[in-house]
Every structure is written in structure tokens, then in C-alpha cells.
Amino acid sequence: MSLLSLWNAAKLYRSVFLMTGGSLVWALGVVLCCVGVGGLENGLARTPPMGWLAWQRFRCNTDCVNDPHNCISESLFMQMSDILEHEGYRDLGYNMISLDDCWMARHRDAQGRLQPDPHRFPSGIKALGDYMHKRGLKFGIYEDYGNYTCAGYPGILGHLQTDAETFAEWGVDYVKLDGCYSLPSDMDRGESLAVHYCPAK
């Protein structure tokens, strides 16, 4: 039990003690002390993924000409990387930054590979991932198991191996795989395939 959890339990105990005269509080205290937590001791996912994801604030704003400070671009993600590092968030465990939908160009390249929007990510995705890694951060990226992403960009369906290789070359640590434009049966199959193609880290 963490120090914060113990502190909150103690505050609850004092409040209930004052309201009930103590008998209920004693029983509640015994129950709280006996609660166990189950989990694998494999060193993975000791905390939930913690970091910054642009979707809730920036959605799919791609208009960097008229709204340069609020659009999905490499400068936005570099700025957030710097903030997580310099303001101490990384040291508190907030160590991941993830691109969400709308980072890519509308079409794959001639070899069928995903490519970033060249105007908003002029240095490329690998350079952005390297920037994050140099600051001790993990780099996440968005894709969709359908033909298209939720915003209509190229999806991963039919390109899983190519995209997995591309993400590995770019140094991606985490993939958020959405389910727009795909059937539930495709998503069930996609989960096992994604695990198969996932590079060991």
C-alpha cells in the first residue's frame, strides 16, 4: 500500500470515527488492512502507462498555418518532451509521449510504408522518437487496425508486417491500435498478430 493510500485511509478512519463513535471505524480499519492486491511479479506494467497523449486537447488539428501553436506537429511533441523532462514529470513516472491520429500523410509511400505529414513533421518520425529517447522518454504512436484511422488516414489492415517493421525502425516503444473501419472479428485476429510482430524491448 502506498504512502498516499495509507494517508487517505487514515483520513477516512478519523472522519468515520468521529461520526460513528469508533465501533464501525475499528471494523473498517481491519478490513482495509487485510485487502490484498494480485498481480504478476514479472516487472511489467508496475504502474499504468503514464505520460502525455495529444488527442484530448488537440484532436486532429492539422492547420499549422493558421493555428501553429495548437496543431499536431513535431514542434508540439518536442515542446511536450521538454516540459516532461524539465518540469520534473518524467522523474515522477510520466515517461511516455504518444502521437495520436492525424500524424501521417494521407497516402502511403511507393513501397506501401506509412509516412508522416511532410509539412508538420519535416524531420521525420525517427528523428522525433530519437528526440524523446534522448530525454529519457518512451515514444508511442497511433495506428488503426482498419483500412483507415478514425480520421481517415491509412490504416494498418493488410500492412501489419510493413508497419511493424517501420515502427521498429523508428524506435517506437508503444503502439495505440484503434478499431475504426474494422470488424470485431478483424480486431480479435489483429491482437494476436500485433503481439507476434511486436519487437522485444
Secondary structure, 3 states (H helix, E strand, C coil): CCHHHHHHHHHHHHHHHHHHCCHHHHHHHHHHHHCCCCCCCCCCCCCCCCEEECHHHHCCCCCCCCCCCCCCCHHHHHHHHHHHHHCCCHHHCCCEEECCCCCECCCCCCCCCCCECCCCCCCCHHHHHHHHHHCCCEEEEEEECCCECCCCCECCCCCHHHHHHHHHHHCCCEEEEECCCCCHHHHHHHHHHHHHHCCCC
